[in-house]
Amino acid sequence: MLSKRLSSIVSLVPKTAQFIADIGSDHGLVPLELLKQNKRVFASDNKIGPYEILNKCLSSYENIMVSLSSGFDALPNDVDTAILTGLGGHVILDILNKGYMHLSHLENLIISPHSNIEEVRRFLLKNGYRIDQEIFLKEEDIYYVIMLFKKGHQELSTLEYRFGPCILKEKNEDFIDFIYKKLENIQYLLNEKSLSKKRKEELNKDYLLYKELLNEI
Ligand SMILES: C[S@@+](CC[C@H](N)C(=O)[O-])C[C@H]1O[C@@H](n2cnc3c(N)ncnc32)[C@H](O)[C@@H]1O
């Protein structure tokens, strides 16, 4: 059984995708599920431990390529969909920048950064992609954003870059829970006596923003 997060990642793979790369595959559960769906898969990791796990778990399948490599370094040119999940936003941006030439054949990108999500959205919209779908979810008290980017053009507002256009439209239960947690945290931080004036202003601004998001529901 895949967790809610892993099955959400798999659910964003378009039906039309034929050759899918899972970069930083680690446990190999996502490629395994895709192989069961008869997809062709490239699974890679840049560390020897996870690479050995991938080899052990996946090598009995026909349509698999397992690779010990960093980012897009060994990516075949006929891959049409890349999955980059469970990595920091700056690691993802580094992979996209270093493997920039591969963006020409990557029709779909499924991306879930732990951090710097807004920066990743801005980079991809500047470089020929649009957001097709987004999933916001909470698993074991951690909030995740999973996005499907497709080739195309899109303009977003400042708020949409920050929170995600589909996430803002849907405002699901987990996102509302996230807003309440943010408000609670800001209130706690505002009680800190040594807070600078600038920081206090930033926190108050964020507080109003999160309140406004709640009012829109
Ligand atoms: C936290 S795991 C995420 C596993 C899986 N993608 C998921 O979402 O559950 C991150 C994995 O990415 C690998 N990794 C980190 N940087 C990488 C890079 N530049 N290229 C390939 N793999 C990388 C790590 O070795 C680790 O196995």
Ligand as a Chemical Component Dictionary entry (heavy atoms), coordinates in Angstrom:
data_LIG
# 
_chem_comp.id                   LIG 
_chem_comp.type                 NON-POLYMER 
_chem_comp.pdbx_formal_charge   0 
_chem_comp.three_letter_code    LIG 
# 
loop_
_chem_comp_atom.comp_id 
_chem_comp_atom.atom_id 
_chem_comp_atom.alt_atom_id 
_chem_comp_atom.type_symbol 
_chem_comp_atom.charge 
_chem_comp_atom.model_Cartn_x 
_chem_comp_atom.model_Cartn_y 
_chem_comp_atom.model_Cartn_z 
_chem_comp_atom.pdbx_ordinal 
LIG C1  C1  C 0  14.010 12.081 1.019  1  
LIG S1  S1  S 1  14.412 11.012 -0.318 2  
LIG C2  C2  C 0  12.941 11.152 -1.291 3  
LIG C3  C3  C 0  12.572 9.839  -1.916 4  
LIG C4  C4  C 0  11.380 9.880  -2.854 5  
LIG N1  N1  N 0  11.649 10.694 -4.019 6  
LIG C5  C5  C 0  10.133 10.357 -2.137 7  
LIG O1  O1  O 0  9.566  11.403 -2.523 8  
LIG O2  O2  O -1 9.709  9.683  -1.171 9  
LIG C6  C6  C 0  15.589 11.926 -1.278 10 
LIG C7  C7  C 0  16.486 11.019 -2.116 11 
LIG O3  O3  O 0  17.107 11.835 -3.125 12 
LIG C8  C8  C 0  18.449 11.481 -3.265 13 
LIG N2  N2  N 0  19.152 12.649 -3.863 14 
LIG C9  C9  C 0  19.514 13.804 -3.261 15 
LIG N3  N3  N 0  20.077 14.639 -4.152 16 
LIG C10 C10 C 0  20.078 13.995 -5.352 17 
LIG C11 C11 C 0  20.541 14.311 -6.655 18 
LIG N4  N4  N 0  21.136 15.486 -6.919 19 
LIG N5  N5  N 0  20.386 13.399 -7.648 20 
LIG C12 C12 C 0  19.796 12.196 -7.402 21 
LIG N6  N6  N 0  19.348 11.837 -6.182 22 
LIG C13 C13 C 0  19.479 12.718 -5.162 23 
LIG C14 C14 C 0  18.885 11.082 -1.862 24 
LIG O4  O4  O 0  20.009 10.215 -1.890 25 
LIG C15 C15 C 0  17.616 10.393 -1.330 26 
LIG O5  O5  O 0  17.651 8.997  -1.559 27 
# 
loop_
_chem_comp_bond.comp_id 
_chem_comp_bond.atom_id_1 
_chem_comp_bond.atom_id_2 
_chem_comp_bond.value_order 
_chem_comp_bond.pdbx_ordinal 
LIG C1  S1  SING 1  
LIG S1  C2  SING 2  
LIG S1  C6  SING 3  
LIG C2  C3  SING 4  
LIG C3  C4  SING 5  
LIG C4  N1  SING 6  
LIG C4  C5  SING 7  
LIG C5  O1  DOUB 8  
LIG C5  O2  SING 9  
LIG C6  C7  SING 10 
LIG C7  O3  SING 11 
LIG C7  C15 SING 12 
LIG O3  C8  SING 13 
LIG C8  N2  SING 14 
LIG C8  C14 SING 15 
LIG N2  C9  SING 16 
LIG N2  C13 SING 17 
LIG C9  N3  DOUB 18 
LIG N3  C10 SING 19 
LIG C10 C11 SING 20 
LIG C10 C13 DOUB 21 
LIG C11 N4  SING 22 
LIG C11 N5  DOUB 23 
LIG N5  C12 SING 24 
LIG C12 N6  DOUB 25 
LIG N6  C13 SING 26 
LIG C14 O4  SING 27 
LIG C14 C15 SING 28 
LIG C15 O5  SING 29 
# 
